[in-house]
Amino acid sequence: MEIMLAIAIGALTTCGVWLLLRPRTYQVIMGLSLLSYGVNLFIFSMGRLAVDLEPVLVPGQPVTLQFNADPMPQALVLTAIVIGFAMTALFLVLLLAQRGFFGNDHVDGQGDAE
């Protein structure tokens, strides 16, 4: 399970960085989204991968991470997902405004050489 998670984090990060270096704005936005998904998955994996552990405290059970899941990474990832969604929406609005003002969606504002 750890190998699959590491491969997923690596693939998301690699694709995100590759798209981030593209000249078009839409590809940069998709790269930022993929990179944020990779970082979120990494943060989520820092909470220890565990199966069949209680996410909340149960009466009569000792309060240790051996018997319970760590809620902090889950809360951080949930917050990051919400902030990432808002930032993606803001970037899409900026993309549409740039396309309206300049007539292209290149990062440097210059169109294709024709």
C-alpha positions as CSV (number, residue, x, y, z in Angstrom):
1,M,0.0,0.0,0.0
2,E,2.9,2.4,0.8
3,I,4.5,1.7,-2.6
4,M,1.2,2.6,-4.5
5,L,0.9,5.7,-2.4
6,A,4.5,6.8,-3.1
7,I,4.0,6.1,-6.9
8,A,0.8,8.1,-6.9
9,I,2.4,11.1,-5.1
10,G,5.4,10.9,-7.5
11,A,3.2,10.7,-10.6
12,L,1.0,13.6,-9.4
13,T,4.0,15.8,-8.5
14,T,5.8,15.0,-11.8
15,C,2.8,15.7,-14.0
16,G,2.1,18.9,-12.0
17,V,5.6,20.2,-12.4
18,W,5.6,19.3,-16.1
19,L,2.3,21.1,-16.7
20,L,3.5,24.1,-14.6
21,L,6.3,24.7,-17.0
22,R,4.0,24.8,-20.1
23,P,3.4,28.1,-21.9
24,R,-0.4,28.2,-21.7
25,T,-2.3,29.5,-18.7
26,Y,-4.8,26.6,-18.6
27,Q,-2.0,24.1,-18.4
28,V,-0.4,26.0,-15.6
29,I,-3.6,26.0,-13.7
30,M,-4.0,22.2,-14.2
31,G,-0.3,21.8,-13.1
32,L,-1.0,23.7,-9.9
33,S,-4.0,21.6,-9.2
34,L,-2.1,18.3,-9.7
35,L,0.8,19.6,-7.6
36,S,-1.6,20.5,-4.8
37,Y,-3.2,17.0,-5.0
38,G,0.3,15.5,-4.7
39,V,1.1,17.6,-1.7
40,N,-2.3,16.9,-0.1
41,L,-1.7,13.1,-0.5
42,F,1.8,13.5,1.0
43,I,0.4,15.3,4.0
44,F,-2.4,12.8,4.4
45,S,0.1,9.9,4.3
46,M,2.1,11.6,7.1
47,G,-0.8,10.7,9.5
48,R,0.2,7.0,9.2
49,L,-1.6,4.6,6.9
50,A,-3.8,2.5,9.1
51,V,-6.7,0.2,8.5
52,D,-9.5,-0.5,10.9
53,L,-8.6,2.2,13.4
54,E,-11.2,4.4,15.0
55,P,-11.1,8.0,13.7
56,V,-12.5,9.3,17.0
57,L,-12.1,8.5,20.6
58,V,-14.0,5.5,21.9
59,P,-14.9,5.2,25.7
60,G,-12.8,2.6,27.4
61,Q,-10.1,2.6,24.9
62,P,-6.7,4.2,25.6
63,V,-6.1,7.5,24.0
64,T,-3.0,6.8,21.9
65,L,-2.2,6.8,18.2
66,Q,-1.8,3.0,18.4
67,F,-5.6,2.7,18.7
68,N,-6.8,5.8,17.0
69,A,-6.1,7.6,13.7
70,D,-4.4,11.0,13.8
71,P,-7.0,13.6,12.9
72,M,-4.5,16.5,12.3
73,P,-3.4,15.5,8.7
74,Q,-7.0,14.9,7.7
75,A,-8.0,18.3,9.0
76,L,-5.1,20.0,7.2
77,V,-5.9,18.2,3.9
78,L,-9.6,19.1,4.1
79,T,-8.6,22.7,4.7
80,A,-6.1,22.6,1.8
81,I,-8.7,21.1,-0.5
82,V,-11.1,24.0,0.2
83,I,-8.4,26.6,-0.3
84,G,-7.2,24.9,-3.4
85,F,-10.7,24.9,-4.9
86,A,-11.0,28.6,-4.3
87,M,-7.6,29.4,-5.7
88,T,-8.4,27.3,-8.9
89,A,-11.7,29.3,-9.3
90,L,-9.8,32.5,-8.9
91,F,-7.1,31.5,-11.5
92,L,-9.8,30.4,-14.0
93,V,-11.4,33.9,-13.7
94,L,-8.0,35.5,-14.2
95,L,-7.4,33.2,-17.2
96,L,-10.7,34.3,-18.8
97,A,-9.9,38.0,-18.1
98,Q,-6.4,37.7,-19.6
99,R,-7.9,35.9,-22.7
100,G,-10.4,38.7,-23.0
101,F,-7.9,41.5,-22.7
102,F,-5.0,40.1,-24.7
103,G,-6.7,37.6,-27.0
104,N,-4.5,34.7,-26.0
105,D,-3.8,32.5,-23.0
106,H,0.0,32.5,-23.0
107,V,1.7,33.0,-19.6
108,D,4.0,35.7,-21.0
109,G,1.2,37.5,-22.8
110,Q,2.6,37.0,-26.2
111,G,0.8,34.9,-28.8
112,D,1.9,32.2,-31.1
113,A,4.6,33.2,-33.7
114,E,2.8,33.0,-37.0
